[in-house]
Structure formats: structure tokens, C-alpha cells
Amino acid sequence: MLLSIVIPAYNEVEILPNTIANIQKALVNSAWSDQSWEIILCDNNSTDGTQQIAQQLGVQEVWEAEQQISKARNTGAQQAKGKWLLFIDADTYPSPALMNDLWNTIDTGSFLGIGTTIKVEGGSKWNQLRMERLNPLMRWLNWCGGAFILCEKKAFEEIGGFSTDLYALEEIEFIIRLRRYVRKVGKKFTVLHRHPAITSGRKGENNLRAFYRAAASTTLSICWLLLFLLLPKSLRIKGNPKHLGFWYNQRKTEK
């Protein structure tokens, strides 16, 4: 098996069919069409029938009871058979052109980690600007968000996967360790930008409550990340999803 695509999902029954269909379309219409691949959906304790979606669409389904994106990604990766792991968020998908870029980059033999910039579809204009404004910074810093990350499975295992002490911005800490590892073994990490991954702007409602929730969750997650990176391991403060409602409580409150 060459490629395992891991999709963490919590109560994503409405969006998953479109996501998985577009991922499959990108694979069969790109250089990956003749390669072996699998799609693994990690159901992160959903209550909306997400498990049935996996069965209907013919993708592998695994269960992670603790609601945390790091745990969901790690659990999916544990079941993966591929040489390469591609983590894609439940509301994100690549175009065939992006998958071709991914293949061509891997084929050079120089890279063990690859990310991408993003293009936001749907949602409010302010949320689109909030998310896409980071694209130039991603290219400059050679860093990316967690919506679309590929790495060699061996590298993933060597660095211990995603940290379960973080409930948000865990991808930043993961990429720090991944970049350190790839430099150590004489390889590289890069961020693709010609064909951004397409992601949803659904979480950015255009109202004061949404502004506050996004600002509060982002500020807290940045503080927790900085403390995690700067403090000795014995003094680290583990994040709490109860205070990160922009990511963890939103779909509960929308019901």
C-alpha cells in the first residue's frame, strides 16, 4: 500500500459524502490512479450516523472514543497500511492538480513531509479572509495548517505522531518536530501553493458571537501552545476542549 488517507470526523454526516467523493475523484483523475491507496475515516465519538456514512461509501472506519483531533488522527494512522499518510480534515479535499503536485514532489525522493495552502469555499467573507490571509505566511515560513498534511509513515512513527496534550494548533507542534526530523535524516518539508486544498468556511458566521468565539478560542490555543513549547515537560499545562468552543462545541450548539 502506498498511500493511506486519514480523515478525522466528529458529527460530519452532512459534509462527508461530498468530501470523500471529491477525494476519490482527485485520486482517480491524477497520477495516483495506478497506485494503491486507502481511505480511513476515524469516527471521533460521533452521534449523527457518521459510522453509517463510512459503510455506505465503502471506506474503512475506525473508532476513537475520546473527542480530540490529535487522538483521532493518531488512531487512524495506527490502522494505516500505506507508506505515506495523508491527513485531510472532514471539510477539506484536494483537486486532481494538487494530487499531481503531491505525486511529483514525492517522486523526487527529497521530501518526507508536504503541506499546502488553502482556498476557502462558503461561509462568511470575514472568515474566508481570516483563513486565507495565512497563505503567504505559510509559504514564507514553510509551515501549514492541519487541513492537509502528508508525511511518510516511518517519520510519523519516529516523532510520535500528534501530541495528545494539545487540543488545537497541534499541527504546528507536529510540524516543528517533523521538520526537525526530516533535517536530521537529510530530507525536506515543503508547502505546495499552485493548487491549494479546498476547505470550508462554515465555522465563521457573520455575527458578534462568532467573532468572540473565534478570537477567544484562538487566543487560548496560542497561549497553550506557547506554554507547551516553552515550559519543561513537568510544568506543561494540558489544554481543555471546553474552552475551545470554536472547534469543539460548535456542532453541539448548532443542533
Secondary structure, DSSP 8 states (H G I E B T S, - for coil): --EEEEEEESS-TTTHHHHHHHHHHHHHTSGGGGS-EEEEEEE-S-SSSHHHHHHHHT-EEEE--S--HHHHHHHHHHH--SSEEEEE-TTEE--HHHHHHHHHHHHTS-EEEEEEEEEEESS-HHHHHHHHTTHHHHHHHT---TTEEEEEHHHHHHHTSS-TT-SSSHHHHHHHHHHHHHHHTT-EEEEEEEEEEEEE-TT--SSHHHHHHHHHHHHHHHHHHHHHHHS-GGG-----GGG-HHHHTHHHHT-
